[in-house]
């Protein structure tokens, strides 16, 4: 989890929040763009990451 939050300079947290929200909504386009980064993750794990991103913002 910390690995995803650590690189805020390369991927602003607000953008991550938007991307994660789309992934949780099971947006097909978002999964095409970003799914490879979350391969093997459950939706619960993505939701946990979203909560962590929101807390870090």
N, C-alpha and C positions, 0 to 999 in steps of 0.2 A: 504494500500500500504506500509506504513512504517513498518508494522509487517513483511512483506516479505523481506524487505531490512535489518531489524534490526539483523537478525540472520546470519550474514555473516560468523561467525566462524563455524557454523554447516553445512553450505552449501555454498561453495565459489561462489562468484558472477559470475565468468567465467563459472562454471558448470550450474548455474541457467540460464545464457544467452543461453547456448547450449540447455538446456531442453526446455526453452520457445520458442526458434526458431523452435525446432521440433514440439512442440504443435501447433504453428501457421501454420506450414506446414501440419497440420492435419495428422501427422505421427501416425499410429495406435498403434505401439509399445510404443511410448511415452505416448499416452493417456492411455494405459493399466497400465503403470508404475506410472504415475503422475496425471492422470485425477481426481482421488479422491480428490486431493488437490485443484482443480480448479472447482469442481462441482458447477454449477450455474453461472459460469463466462462466459461472452461472449468472442468471439475472440478479440473484440475491447479492452476489459479489460485486456486480456492477453498481447496484443500488448502494451498497456499503461504500464503495469508492465515491459515488456521487455525494453521499453524506459527508465524507471526509473532505472533498473538494469544497463543498459549501462551508464547512467549518473553518477551512483554511483561508477562505476569501475575505 
